[in-house]
């Protein structure tokens, strides 16, 4: 397990041997804290969910179970022994800030999660041919969104976890440098933030998210560099113009001098003929 500024964030483990034999790929699993894990598992099953890992204890930590929603997306439940991990309010850098469900029927999935966790609908965004992107939250804080994945996307229904970072572009560069892949982005999102969807070296999908203020701060140096380059270009242009003007003036003076000499010679010849 690891933390960010003392707040538990998540953990890593090797895939169990039986999961490997079944061809289960490496993946991140979204955990939702509940007050009574066993009661929540029973409720999930009554709503059409499936249990992949039966409720079991984690010594000194709490109790967990891994489930699938009616459309097949995997998620997990956790009940802590003492105090719920995490905190209320906006996510901090290094924590997961957004949870996105790509599914086959988001309205049906919404009914399942709404009843199980008490989430509420917040904003909705029309994505054209893809349909609606429905955002949801709890206690006034947005937690994520869900939508119907396009038919051409081969992946089964799944949750994608977004980690908050100061700069999505810098994080995407680090992903590539460390052997991962960037499969979508970095790109702007409505509201001014910026995201990149990635795959780690073991094949697990995840995403990074920079909020609007961080994205603007990261963009400022670029704009400053452009402004400086533009200013330097103007200065260079002015210098070049002055240099060209001086050169043209010098040529004009030489031509005028030559013309005066020619005029004097012509006058002398004309005077000699009159005599």
LINNORJO-V288128 format. One record per residue. N is the residue number from 1. RES is the residue in one small letter. PSI is psi in radians with two decimals (* if undefined). OMEGA is omega in radians with two decimals (NA if undefined). D_LAST is the distance of its C-alpha to the last C-alpha in Angstrom with 2 decimals. Layout:
[[N RES PSI OMEGA D_LAST] [N RES PSI OMEGA D_LAST]]
//
This chain:
[[1 x 2.76 3.05 115.74] [2 x 2.90 -3.09 112.73] [3 x 2.90 3.01 111.60] [4 x 1.97 -3.09 108.45] [5 x 0.69 3.08 108.69] [6 x -0.14 3.13 112.48] [7 x 2.15 3.10 112.78] [8 x 2.29 -3.08 114.40] [9 x -0.70 -3.11 111.92] [10 x -2.87 -3.13 113.47] [11 x 2.96 3.13 114.66] [12 x 2.58 3.06 114.36] [13 x 2.73 3.07 117.03] [14 x 2.57 3.09 117.37] [15 x 2.31 3.08 118.32] [16 x 2.64 -3.07 122.10] [17 x -0.68 3.14 123.21] [18 x -0.59 3.10 124.73] [19 x -0.66 3.09 121.45] [20 x -0.77 -3.13 119.60] [21 x -0.56 3.14 122.08] [22 x -0.08 3.13 121.48] [23 x 0.34 3.12 117.72] [24 x 2.20 -3.12 116.93] [25 x 2.85 3.02 113.29] [26 x 2.46 -3.10 112.08] [27 x 2.78 2.96 111.55] [28 x 2.50 3.10 111.45] [29 x 2.25 3.11 114.42] [30 x 2.22 3.09 114.19] [31 x 2.41 3.06 117.11] [32 x 2.23 3.14 118.35] [33 x 2.37 3.11 120.64] [34 x 2.68 -3.13 123.89] [35 x -0.61 -3.10 126.88] [36 x 1.74 -3.02 129.54] [37 x -0.83 -3.08 128.35] [38 x -0.67 3.10 131.47] [39 x -0.67 3.14 131.64] [40 x -0.63 3.09 127.95] [41 x -0.78 3.12 128.57] [42 x -0.72 3.13 131.49] [43 x -0.74 3.14 129.42] [44 x -0.75 3.13 126.55] [45 x -0.70 3.13 129.00] [46 x -0.42 3.14 130.51] [47 x 0.06 3.10 127.02] [48 x 0.09 3.12 126.42] [49 x 2.95 3.12 124.96] [50 x 2.65 3.12 125.98] [51 x 2.07 3.11 126.91] [52 x -0.68 3.07 125.23] [53 x 2.05 -3.10 126.44] [54 x 2.68 3.12 129.65] [55 x 2.32 3.10 129.77] [56 x 2.77 -3.07 130.09] [57 x 2.58 2.92 129.86] [58 x 1.97 -3.05 127.14] [59 x 2.26 3.11 128.96] [60 x -0.06 -3.07 128.14] [61 x -0.88 -3.07 125.36] [62 x -2.54 -3.04 126.92] [63 x 2.50 -3.11 127.55] [64 x 2.88 3.04 125.31] [65 x 2.62 3.12 125.38] [66 x 2.26 -3.06 122.84] [67 x 3.02 3.00 122.87] [68 x 2.43 3.10 121.11] [69 x 3.03 -3.08 120.44] [70 x -0.43 3.13 121.59] [71 x -0.14 3.06 118.26] [72 x -0.01 3.13 118.41] [73 x 2.33 -3.12 116.03] [74 x 2.43 3.02 117.39] [75 x 3.02 -3.11 117.77] [76 x 2.77 3.09 120.11] [77 x 2.59 3.12 122.27] [78 x 2.39 3.07 122.91] [79 x 2.04 -3.05 125.39] [80 x 2.59 3.09 125.03] [81 x -0.74 3.14 128.02] [82 x 1.81 3.09 126.63] [83 x 2.39 3.13 123.74] [84 x 2.27 3.14 121.28] [85 x 2.80 -3.13 118.21] [86 x -2.87 -3.12 114.76] [87 x 2.81 3.05 113.92] [88 x 2.89 3.13 113.22] [89 x -3.13 -3.09 109.74] [90 x 2.64 3.10 106.36] [91 x 2.65 3.09 106.02] [92 x 2.76 3.09 104.36] [93 x 2.38 -3.10 101.92] [94 x -0.24 3.08 103.91] [95 x 2.86 3.10 106.55] [96 x 2.20 -3.00 106.89] [97 x -0.23 -3.07 105.31] [98 x 2.48 3.14 105.73] [99 x 2.10 -2.96 108.26] [100 x 2.21 -3.14 107.33] [101 x 2.06 3.00 109.74] [102 x 2.08 -2.98 108.50] [103 x -3.12 -3.12 111.47] [104 x -0.36 -3.13 112.76] [105 x 1.57 -3.01 114.02] [106 x -0.55 3.12 112.74] [107 x -0.75 3.12 114.88] [108 x -0.72 3.12 118.06] [109 x -0.68 -3.14 116.92] [110 x -0.74 3.13 116.21] [111 x -0.67 3.14 119.77] [112 x -0.92 -3.07 121.12] [113 x -0.58 3.13 119.06] [114 x -0.78 -3.13 119.40] [115 x -0.60 -3.08 123.17] [116 x -0.70 -3.02 123.32] [117 x -0.16 -3.13 120.96] [118 x 0.35 3.08 120.52] [119 x 2.72 3.13 116.75] [120 x 2.57 3.07 115.06] [121 x 2.47 3.08 112.25] [122 x -2.09 -3.12 109.02] [123 x 2.72 3.05 105.67] [124 x 2.50 -3.08 105.15] [125 x 2.29 3.10 101.88] [126 x 2.07 -3.14 101.16] [127 x 0.42 3.09 99.64] [128 x -2.29 -3.09 99.13] [129 x -0.48 -3.13 100.73] [130 x -0.49 3.13 102.36] [131 x -2.61 -3.05 104.26] [132 x 2.44 2.98 105.20] [133 x 1.85 -3.07 104.72] [134 x 2.07 3.10 107.56] [135 x 2.64 -3.10 107.33] [136 x 2.89 -3.13 110.47] [137 x -2.95 -3.14 111.55] [138 x 2.36 3.11 114.28] [139 x 0.65 3.08 114.63] [140 x -0.10 -3.14 111.19] [141 x 2.28 3.07 109.36] [142 x 2.40 -3.13 107.77] [143 x -0.49 -3.09 109.16] [144 x -2.81 -3.13 107.60] [145 x 2.88 3.08 107.26] [146 x 2.61 -3.09 108.69] [147 x 2.87 3.07 107.47] [148 x 2.11 3.14 108.31] [149 x 2.49 -3.14 106.56] [150 x 2.63 -3.12 104.71] [151 x -0.52 -3.10 106.64] [152 x -0.18 3.10 104.03] [153 x 2.01 -3.02 104.76] [154 x -0.33 -3.06 107.49] [155 x 2.53 3.06 108.84] [156 x 2.97 3.07 112.21] [157 x 2.39 -3.07 112.55] [158 x 2.76 3.01 111.64] [159 x 2.46 3.07 110.67] [160 x 2.19 -3.10 107.32] [161 x 2.30 3.14 107.12] [162 x 2.23 3.07 103.86] [163 x 2.39 -3.13 103.33] [164 x 2.26 -3.13 101.23] [165 x 2.77 3.10 98.21] [166 x -0.61 -3.11 95.23] [167 x 2.08 3.12 92.77] [168 x -0.61 -3.13 93.67] [169 x -0.78 3.12 90.49] [170 x -0.72 3.14 91.26] [171 x -0.69 3.12 94.89] [172 x -0.67 3.11 93.91] [173 x -0.68 3.11 91.72] [174 x -0.72 3.12 94.71] [175 x -0.84 -3.12 96.97] [176 x -0.68 -3.13 94.71] [177 x -0.54 -3.10 94.27] [178 x 0.17 3.05 98.07] [179 x 0.06 3.08 98.76] [180 x -3.10 3.13 99.37] [181 x 2.51 3.00 97.62] [182 x 2.01 -3.05 95.86] [183 x -0.28 3.14 96.92] [184 x 2.15 3.14 95.41] [185 x -2.89 0.00 92.67] [186 x 2.55 -3.10 91.64] [187 x 2.76 3.11 91.12] [188 x 2.65 3.06 91.18] [189 x 2.74 3.11 94.33] [190 x 2.40 -3.12 94.99] [191 x -0.16 3.05 95.24] [192 x -0.08 3.12 92.41] [193 x -3.09 -3.11 94.25] [194 x 2.45 -3.08 93.40] [195 x 2.85 2.96 95.71] [196 x 2.32 3.13 95.91] [197 x 2.32 -2.92 98.86] [198 x 2.96 3.01 99.72] [199 x 2.26 -3.12 102.21] [200 x 2.99 -3.07 103.33] [201 x -0.36 3.12 103.68] [202 x -0.05 3.08 107.36] [203 x 0.09 3.14 106.54] [204 x 2.29 3.14 107.57] [205 x 2.46 3.04 105.43] [206 x 3.08 3.14 104.32] [207 x 2.78 3.07 101.43] [208 x 2.62 -3.03 99.39] [209 x 2.21 3.01 98.45] [210 x 2.23 -3.12 96.03] [211 x 3.06 -3.00 96.54] [212 x -0.79 -3.10 93.77] [213 x -0.68 3.13 93.05] [214 x -0.72 -3.14 92.90] [215 x -0.69 3.12 90.66] [216 x -0.74 -3.13 88.21] [217 x -0.68 3.14 88.21] [218 x -0.52 -3.12 87.52] [219 x -0.39 -3.09 84.66] [220 x -0.83 3.13 82.93] [221 x -0.63 3.13 81.46] [222 x -0.77 3.13 79.99] [223 x -0.65 3.12 78.40] [224 x -0.70 3.13 77.17] [225 x -0.71 3.11 75.60] [226 x -0.73 -3.13 73.87] [227 x -0.74 3.13 72.58] [228 x -0.72 3.14 71.28] [229 x -0.69 3.13 69.59] [230 x -0.73 3.14 68.01] [231 x -0.76 3.12 66.78] [232 x -0.66 3.10 65.43] [233 x -0.72 3.12 63.69] [234 x -0.76 3.14 62.05] [235 x -0.78 3.13 60.89] [236 x -0.73 3.13 59.55] [237 x -0.74 3.14 57.79] [238 x -0.76 3.13 56.18] [239 x -0.75 -3.14 55.02] [240 x -0.70 -3.13 53.55] [241 x -0.77 3.12 51.72] [242 x -0.75 -3.13 50.24] [243 x -0.76 3.13 49.16] [244 x -0.68 3.14 47.47] [245 x -0.74 3.11 45.69] [246 x -0.75 3.14 44.38] [247 x -0.74 3.14 43.16] [248 x -0.69 3.13 41.39] [249 x -0.69 3.12 39.74] [250 x -0.76 3.10 38.52] [251 x -0.70 -3.13 36.99] [252 x -0.71 3.12 35.35] [253 x -0.72 3.11 33.79] [254 x -0.74 3.14 32.47] [255 x -0.69 3.13 31.02] [256 x -0.71 3.13 29.34] [257 x -0.76 3.13 27.89] [258 x -0.68 3.13 26.56] [259 x -0.69 3.12 25.05] [260 x -0.72 3.11 23.26] [261 x -0.77 3.13 21.84] [262 x -0.70 3.14 20.66] [263 x -0.72 3.13 19.04] [264 x -0.77 3.11 17.14] [265 x -0.75 3.14 15.92] [266 x -0.70 3.13 14.82] [267 x -0.72 3.14 12.88] [268 x -0.76 3.13 11.06] [269 x -0.74 3.14 10.28] [270 x -0.70 3.13 9.11] [271 x -0.66 3.13 6.65] [272 x -0.62 3.13 5.39] [273 x -0.66 -3.13 5.42] [274 x -0.56 3.13 3.80] [275 x * NA 0.00]]
//
